[in-house]
Amino acid sequence: MVDAPRRRCLALLSSALAAPWAQAAVPARDVLRVGLTSVILADQSAFLARWSRYLSERLDVDVRFVARESYQSVLDLLFGRQLDAAWICGYPYVRWQSELSLVAVPQYLGAPTYQAYLIRPASGGRRIEGWVDLRGKVLAYSDPLSNSGWLVAQSQLALAGLAARDLRRAFFAHGHRNVAEAVAARLADAGSIDGYVWDTMRAQHMTAARETEIVWRSAPFGFPPIVALREEMHPALGPLKAVLLAMPQDGEGRSLLEALNLSGFEAGEPALFESIRRLALSVPGSGVRA
């Protein structure tokens, strides 16, 4: 039989292992946990540590970023109350909009919007001029919950008269940067990618962007937002929004935004994502209902 003190020790150890980003010495409400997928930086850990310090100093709360490889993994943590906020895509936002609240929306090139791109290798191979040319070809997607990396592609393939069976193969690269790298390496004939990501990779002189080129651009969509659950909102989320919106007003904030290739953040409105909602309603199996 295990005595009471030992049982308490084992319980504490089990809790710590279940939540490796949490520190038992810090009360839960003194920590703000923000989930996100990979950012487009060579040294993600160093950047997130720097951004965490910036936000923590201004909020007087310990801000901790939790990086995961997919939107589903981030959402699982958010809905499981293991995150207080999450930087996700507009598609999962409209899919679970009744349960989510906007915290802030990034601005790219001065607007809270971005485009989806279809990209191809910059040279060599049979040329892809548009979606209709993907018959019998290999297409790389980003993430099953990505607007630009999956949803847009489903709509455009349907408009081109193509179904999944008309492709030679399609696969998820699990990240927009990975889509560009797959196309550059000729593992895919084309890729459906976030235009902001591809533009940023190009600006940072990344090889995969240099070795791919844009075939097609979508209309603008609402930029991937930072969201929180409508219920049990952390008291620091209001101040977090204020700090994010004020980032262009100080040198360190501008430097962080420059690293992200963003202009700033704004409060955002649900209407910004209506075009994604309409798109999802046109795609069978999107999970979005009228």
Residue pairs with C-beta under 8 A, 6 or more apart in sequence:
2 10
12 24
15 22
15 24
16 22
16 24
19 82
21 33
21 64
21 66
22 28
22 31
23 31
26 62
29 234
29 235
30 61
30 62
31 61
31 62
31 63
31 64
32 55
32 59
32 61
32 62
32 63
32 64
32 84
32 85
32 234
32 236
32 237
32 240
33 64
33 66
33 82
33 83
33 84
33 85
34 63
34 64
34 65
34 66
34 83
34 84
34 85
34 86
34 87
34 226
35 65
35 66
35 67
35 68
35 74
35 77
35 78
35 83
35 85
35 86
35 87
36 65
36 66
36 67
36 68
36 74
36 86
36 87
37 67
37 68
37 69
37 70
37 71
37 74
37 87
37 143
37 175
38 44
38 67
38 69
38 175
38 177
39 47
39 48
39 260
40 176
40 177
40 197
40 200
40 201
40 204
40 260
40 261
41 47
41 259
42 204
44 67
47 256
47 259
48 65
48 67
50 256
51 65
51 256
52 63
52 64
52 65
54 252
54 253
54 256
55 63
55 240
55 243
56 62
56 63
58 239
58 243
59 236
59 239
59 240
59 243
61 236
61 239
63 240
66 74
66 77
66 82
66 83
68 74
68 77
69 174
69 175
70 143
70 144
70 145
70 174
71 88
71 89
71 92
71 143
71 144
71 145
71 146
72 143
72 144
72 145
74 83
74 86
74 87
74 88
75 86
75 88
75 92
75 96
75 145
77 83
77 86
78 85
78 86
78 227
78 228
78 229
79 99
79 229
81 229
81 232
84 228
84 233
84 234
84 236
84 237
85 103
85 226
85 227
85 228
85 234
85 237
85 240
86 226
86 227
86 228
87 224
87 225
87 226
87 227
88 145
88 224
88 225
88 226
88 227
89 143
89 145
89 146
89 147
89 148
89 224
90 147
90 221
90 222
90 223
90 224
90 225
90 273
90 276
91 145
91 146
91 147
91 150
91 151
91 276
91 280
91 286
92 145
93 100
93 102
93 225
93 227
93 273
93 276
94 273
94 276
94 277
94 280
94 288
95 145
95 280
95 286
95 287
95 288
97 270
97 273
97 277
98 230
99 229
99 230
100 227
100 228
100 229
100 230
101 227
101 228
101 229
101 230
101 233
102 225
102 226
102 227
102 267
102 268
102 269
102 270
103 225
103 226
103 227
103 228
103 237
103 240
103 241
103 244
104 225
104 226
104 240
104 241
104 244
104 245
104 265
104 266
104 267
104 268
105 112
105 222
105 223
105 225
105 226
105 265
105 266
105 267
105 268
105 272
106 112
106 223
106 224
106 225
106 226
106 260
106 262
106 264
106 265
107 223
107 262
107 263
107 264
107 265
107 266
108 114
108 196
108 223
108 261
108 262
108 263
109 263
110 263
111 220
111 263
112 222
112 223
112 266
112 268
112 272
113 220
113 221
113 222
113 223
113 272
114 148
114 194
114 195
114 196
114 220
114 221
114 223
114 224
115 148
115 195
115 196
115 217
115 218
115 219
115 220
115 221
116 147
116 148
116 149
116 152
116 153
116 192
116 193
116 194
116 195
116 217
116 218
116 221
117 148
117 192
117 193
117 194
117 195
117 198
117 214
117 215
117 216
117 217
117 218
118 128
118 130
118 131
118 153
118 156
118 190
118 191
118 192
118 193
118 214
118 215
118 216
119 179
119 180
119 183
119 190
119 191
119 193
119 198
119 212
119 213
119 214
119 215
120 127
120 128
120 183
120 189
120 190
120 191
120 212
120 213
120 215
121 183
121 184
121 186
121 189
121 211
121 212
121 213
122 184
122 210
122 211
122 212
122 213
124 186
125 186
125 189
126 137
126 189
127 133
128 134
128 137
128 189
128 190
128 215
129 215
130 160
130 215
130 216
131 156
131 157
131 159
131 160
131 162
131 216
132 160
132 161
132 162
134 157
134 160
134 162
134 166
134 167
134 189
134 190
135 162
135 166
135 167
136 166
136 167
136 168
137 167
137 168
137 189
137 190
138 167
138 168
138 169
138 170
138 171
138 187
138 188
138 189
138 190
139 153
139 167
139 169
139 170
139 188
139 189
139 190
139 191
139 192
140 170
140 171
140 172
140 173
140 178
140 179
140 182
140 183
140 187
140 188
140 190
140 191
140 192
141 149
141 150
141 153
141 170
141 171
141 172
141 173
141 179
141 191
141 192
142 148
142 149
142 150
142 172
142 173
142 174
142 175
142 176
142 178
142 179
142 192
142 193
142 194
143 149
143 150
143 172
143 174
143 175
144 150
144 172
146 176
146 194
147 221
147 276
147 279
148 176
148 192
148 193
148 194
148 195
148 218
148 221
149 176
149 179
149 192
149 193
149 194
150 172
150 192
151 276
151 279
151 280
151 283
151 286
152 192
152 218
152 279
153 192
154 283
154 286
155 279
155 282
155 283
156 216
157 163
157 164
157 166
157 167
158 282
158 283
164 170
171 188
173 179
173 181
173 182
173 188
173 191
176 193
176 194
176 197
176 198
177 197
177 201
177 206
177 208
179 188
179 191
179 192
179 193
180 191
180 193
180 197
180 198
180 201
180 206
180 208
180 209
180 212
181 208
182 188
182 191
183 189
183 190
183 191
183 208
183 212
184 207
184 208
184 211
184 212
190 215
191 212
195 214
195 217
195 218
196 223
196 261
198 209
198 212
198 214
199 261
200 261
201 208
201 209
202 209
202 210
203 261
219 275
220 275
221 273
221 275
221 276
222 268
222 272
222 273
222 275
222 276
225 268
225 273
226 244
226 265
228 234
228 237
241 265
241 267
244 265
245 264
245 265
245 266
245 267
246 253
247 253
247 254
247 256
247 257
247 264
247 265
248 254
248 257
248 263
248 264
257 263
257 264
277 288
280 286
280 287
280 288
281 288
281 289
281 290
